[in-house]
Amino acid sequence: MSRREKIEAMLVDDPHDTFLRYGLAMEFRSEGNHAASLDRLADLTRDETPYVPAFFMAAQQLADLRRFDEARTYLRTGIDEARRQGDGHAAAEMSELLAQLGEHGEAEDVL
């Protein structure tokens, strides 16, 4: 049984477990299934209390896929949410990535 299958089995018992859901998104990413990974990360950002690391990981993945405008959107929203939750470290990390991506065009030197 793969790690993804193990996580999916655990999610049957606790489908709202944030860490398992995040872990599943990361497994999909490592398998190259970016659509499934990004869908699960997006779900985590829409929880009643959004999971701040999901914003950062979605943005990183989108940047890797050269989808910079979408990455910037996740970062801006994630920075706001991190600040609301009092997570200055996460806000700073996302601000740094946002600066690396630049405000215009398809940044070539960030990857």
N, C-alpha and C positions, 0 to 999 in steps of 0.2 A: 504494500500500500504506500503510495507516494505521500509526501508531506502535505500536499494540497488535499488529497483525499482524507487524510487524518483530520485536518482542520475542518473540512466540510462535514465530516462525521460528528465532530464536537459541536459544530454550529447547529446540528439538528436538535441537540439537547438545550442549547442556549443561543438562539438565533440573534439575540441582541448584544452579545458579548463584543464590545468594541475592539478588544485586542485580537480576538479571533477573526473578526471581520477585516481588520487592518492586515493581519497576517495572511489572510486569503488574498487580499489585493496584492500584497508583495509577492506571493507565490505566483499569481497570474503574471505579474510583471517579469519575474525571473524565467517563466516559461515562454515569454514573448507574446503573451496574449494581452496586448495593451488595452484593447477595448474593454475586456472584462475587468482588468485592473482599474482603469480609470472610472468605470461605472461604479465599482465598489468604493473607491475613494470618494467619488462624488456623493454617494449615499452617506458616508461618514461626515461629510461637510454639511449635510442637511439634517443631521440629528438635532434633537431638542437642545442639547449642548454639543455643538460641533466639535469634532476631534481635530484639534489644531495640526498635529503632524500630517494629517491627510491632505491639507492644503499644500504643504511644502512638498510632499512626495508626489502629488498630482502635478504640481508645477515643474518639478525636476523631470518627471517622465515626459511631460509635454515639451519641455525644452529639448530633451534628448530626441524627440520626434520632430523637432524643428517647428513646433506649433507655438511660437513665441507669444503671440497675442493672447492665446488661451492661458498660457503659463502666467503671463502678467496679471490676468484677471484673477486667477487663483491666488497669486501672491498678494495682490492688493486686498482682496477679501480676507485672506488668511491673516494678514498683518492686523487688520481691524479686529478680527475675532480674537487673535492672540492678546491684543491689548485689552479687550473687554474681559478676557479671562485672567488677566494679570500675568501673562507669560511673556515677559520682556525678552527673554533669551530667544524664543521662537520668532517673535516679531523682528528681532535684530537679524536672525539668520535669513528670514524671508526678505527683509529689506536689502540685505547684501546680495542675494540672488537677483532681486529685481534690478538693482543697480548694474549688475553684471549683464543682464539681458538688454539693458538700455531702454530708452523710451520709444525709439522709432526704428523701423526697419527690422530686418532679420539679422541680428547680431551674429557675426561669423566666428568670433574668437572666444565664445563662452563655453564651448563644449570641449 
